[in-house]
Amino acid sequence: MLRLLVATIALASLPAAPAIAADTVPVAVDAAPEGPSHVVSILTSPVHFVFPIVELQGELRVTPRFAIAALVGAGSVKVEDSSDRVSLWEAGVQFIFDVVGDFDHGMQLGVETLYVGLSGDDGGDFSGLSGQGLSVSPFVGYKIIADFGLTFEAQLGPAFVVARDDDSGDTGSTITANLNLNLGWSF
């Protein structure tokens, strides 16, 4: 009799089991979206503040793995073995491809083209000095954006530089290192 009672209860509960299971299917409420969540990064280079030069960079995500950045800067640099300073400005563009990861977090390969103009400050040994230069730099980098927007970016590569002295017409070229350590915010 006890076996019959247990079997009857078990059979009676079977039709309800699928209904209960269907009602208790877990639903992902806080699932993270796939791909990058930020579209724009505004960055500055704290290292440049030492000279002092202010450099700002705006980076726009074109696709999840490709971005274009524009950068501008201005300031002055102390000339070696002198108390004189030379004023300078810069404007450039970067094309950035994320080979690993995406706009929010990943390893970058890219190229930076930077135009620089400079002039000697009035009253010094370099008064009237005027020059300009162009730098092209392929780079490898890494960028990470925190969920709340704080952004860090590091890039390193060789820079191929051509410069011209506007006064004498002399030109020169060199290869040097290009290091960008940027900090900023992404939206």
C-alpha positions as CSV (number, residue, x, y, z in Angstrom):
1,M,0.0,0.0,0.0
2,L,2.8,2.4,0.8
3,R,4.5,1.6,-2.5
4,L,1.2,2.5,-4.3
5,L,0.9,5.8,-2.5
6,V,4.5,6.8,-3.3
7,A,4.1,5.8,-7.0
8,T,0.8,7.7,-7.2
9,I,2.4,10.9,-5.7
10,A,5.4,10.6,-8.0
11,L,3.2,10.2,-11.1
12,A,0.9,13.0,-10.1
13,S,3.9,15.4,-9.7
14,L,5.4,14.5,-13.2
15,P,3.2,16.8,-15.3
16,A,4.0,19.7,-13.0
17,A,7.8,19.2,-13.2
18,P,8.2,20.6,-16.7
19,A,6.1,23.6,-15.8
20,I,8.2,24.3,-12.8
21,A,11.4,23.8,-14.7
22,A,10.3,26.2,-17.4
23,D,9.5,28.9,-14.8
24,T,12.9,28.6,-13.2
25,V,15.2,28.9,-16.3
26,P,18.0,31.4,-15.3
27,V,18.0,34.7,-17.2
28,A,21.2,36.6,-17.7
29,V,20.3,40.1,-16.4
30,D,23.8,41.6,-16.1
31,A,25.4,40.1,-19.2
32,A,28.3,42.2,-20.5
33,P,27.9,43.5,-24.0
34,E,30.2,42.0,-26.6
35,G,32.9,44.3,-28.1
36,P,34.0,47.7,-26.9
37,S,31.6,49.9,-25.0
38,H,33.4,53.2,-25.5
39,V,33.5,55.3,-28.7
40,V,35.8,58.3,-27.9
41,S,39.0,58.7,-25.8
42,I,40.4,62.0,-24.8
43,L,44.0,61.7,-23.7
44,T,47.0,63.8,-22.6
45,S,50.6,63.0,-22.1
46,P,51.7,63.7,-18.5
47,V,55.4,63.2,-19.5
48,H,55.2,66.3,-21.8
49,F,54.2,68.5,-18.8
50,V,57.9,68.4,-17.6
51,F,59.0,70.5,-20.6
52,P,56.3,72.1,-20.3
53,I,54.3,71.1,-23.3
54,V,50.5,70.3,-23.3
55,E,49.6,67.6,-25.7
56,L,46.0,66.5,-26.2
57,Q,44.8,63.5,-28.3
58,G,41.2,62.6,-29.3
59,E,40.7,59.1,-30.5
60,L,37.6,57.9,-32.3
61,R,36.5,54.3,-32.7
62,V,35.7,53.7,-36.3
63,T,35.1,49.9,-36.0
64,P,35.5,47.7,-32.9
65,R,39.2,47.2,-33.9
66,F,40.1,50.3,-35.9
67,A,40.5,53.9,-34.6
68,I,41.7,57.3,-35.8
69,A,43.3,59.8,-33.5
70,A,44.1,63.5,-33.9
71,L,46.6,65.2,-31.6
72,V,47.7,68.8,-31.0
73,G,50.2,70.3,-28.6
74,A,52.0,73.5,-27.7
75,G,54.6,74.6,-25.2
76,S,58.3,75.4,-24.9
77,V,61.5,73.5,-24.5
78,K,64.7,74.7,-22.8
79,V,67.7,74.7,-25.2
80,E,70.7,72.6,-23.9
81,D,73.6,74.6,-22.4
82,S,71.5,77.8,-22.4
83,S,68.8,79.5,-20.5
84,D,66.9,80.2,-23.7
85,R,63.6,78.5,-24.6
86,V,62.2,77.5,-27.9
87,S,58.4,77.6,-28.4
88,L,56.9,74.8,-30.4
89,W,53.5,73.4,-31.6
90,E,52.6,70.1,-33.0
91,A,49.7,68.6,-34.9
92,G,49.3,65.0,-36.0
93,V,47.2,62.0,-36.7
94,Q,47.3,58.3,-35.8
95,F,45.8,55.3,-37.5
96,I,45.4,52.5,-34.9
97,F,44.5,48.8,-35.5
98,D,43.8,46.5,-32.5
99,V,45.5,43.2,-33.4
100,V,44.5,41.7,-30.1
101,G,41.4,42.8,-28.2
102,D,39.4,45.9,-29.2
103,F,39.1,49.7,-28.7
104,D,38.6,49.2,-24.9
105,H,41.4,46.8,-24.1
106,G,44.1,45.5,-26.4
107,M,47.4,45.5,-28.3
108,Q,47.7,48.1,-31.0
109,L,49.7,48.4,-34.2
110,G,49.6,51.8,-35.9
111,V,51.3,54.7,-37.5
112,E,51.7,58.3,-36.3
113,T,52.4,61.3,-38.5
114,L,53.4,64.4,-36.6
115,Y,54.1,67.9,-37.9
116,V,56.1,70.2,-35.6
117,G,56.9,73.9,-35.9
118,L,59.3,75.8,-33.6
119,S,60.5,79.4,-33.1
120,G,63.1,81.0,-30.8
121,D,61.7,83.2,-28.1
122,D,62.4,87.0,-28.5
123,G,65.5,88.4,-26.7
124,G,67.6,85.3,-26.5
125,D,70.4,83.7,-28.5
126,F,67.8,81.8,-30.5
127,S,65.6,84.9,-31.3
128,G,64.3,84.7,-34.8
129,L,65.0,80.9,-35.1
130,S,62.3,79.2,-37.0
131,G,62.0,75.6,-38.1
132,Q,59.6,72.7,-38.9
133,G,59.7,69.0,-39.0
134,L,57.8,65.9,-39.9
135,S,57.9,62.6,-38.1
136,V,56.5,59.3,-39.2
137,S,56.4,56.6,-36.6
138,P,55.1,53.0,-36.8
139,F,54.3,51.8,-33.3
140,V,53.2,48.9,-31.2
141,G,51.0,49.8,-28.2
142,Y,48.6,48.8,-25.5
143,K,45.4,50.5,-24.3
144,I,43.2,49.7,-21.4
145,I,39.9,51.5,-20.5
146,A,38.3,50.9,-17.1
147,D,34.6,50.3,-17.1
148,F,34.0,53.8,-15.7
149,G,36.2,55.5,-18.4
150,L,39.7,55.9,-17.0
151,T,42.1,55.2,-19.9
152,F,45.8,54.4,-20.1
153,E,47.7,54.0,-23.4
154,A,51.4,53.3,-24.1
155,Q,52.9,53.2,-27.6
156,L,56.5,52.7,-28.7
157,G,58.2,52.7,-32.1
158,P,60.9,54.2,-34.2
159,A,60.4,57.8,-35.5
160,F,61.7,58.8,-38.9
161,V,62.2,62.6,-38.6
162,V,62.9,65.2,-41.3
163,A,63.5,68.8,-40.2
164,R,64.2,72.1,-41.9
165,D,65.7,75.3,-40.6
166,D,63.6,78.1,-42.1
167,D,66.4,80.7,-41.8
168,S,69.2,78.9,-43.5
169,G,67.2,76.4,-45.5
170,D,69.3,73.5,-44.1
171,T,67.6,70.2,-43.8
172,G,68.4,67.1,-41.8
173,S,67.0,63.7,-40.9
174,T,67.4,61.2,-38.1
175,I,65.8,58.2,-36.6
176,T,64.8,58.4,-33.0
177,A,62.4,56.7,-30.6
178,N,58.8,57.6,-30.2
179,L,57.3,56.9,-26.8
180,N,53.7,57.9,-25.9
181,L,52.4,57.4,-22.4
182,N,48.9,58.8,-22.3
183,L,46.3,59.1,-19.6
184,G,42.7,60.2,-20.0
185,W,39.1,59.4,-20.1
186,S,36.8,57.5,-22.5
187,F,33.1,57.9,-23.3
